[in-house]
């Protein structure tokens, strides 16, 4: 527990001195440097001083938002099918999630087809169904299914 302070509160000398004054450390157990330090203390007390951090300047970040082509497909998948009832098996390094299979199949079909995205999504779902992977539509909340009228 004493190591958790990392010498931020007092010096090693002051801690040893206080331990001896309180009776926790016997005078016979004091370190050999204690008498020398007490006789010839340093001119400047060695204290822990926290380094000053720079104040944050409101600078515009030059880092662009990173979006990959498959992010749009993943967003569509999770919007329509949700996360599913099956959990991810992170202990298996060869595990491929249903969403990742959807993305892979979508990119495969897109490379061979010139269809629109909405038709391609449906074609991908049918292709996965033919491979034995069933996708269950996410239950829509009644408020979500009502289209706004302007």
Secondary structure, DSSP 8 states (H G I E B T S, - for coil): -GGGGTT-SS-HHHHHHHHHHHTSS-GGGS-THHHHHHHS--SS------------------------HHHHHHHHHHHHH-S-SS---TT-TT---HHHHHHHHHHHHHHH----HHHHHHHHHHHHHHTT---------HHHHS----
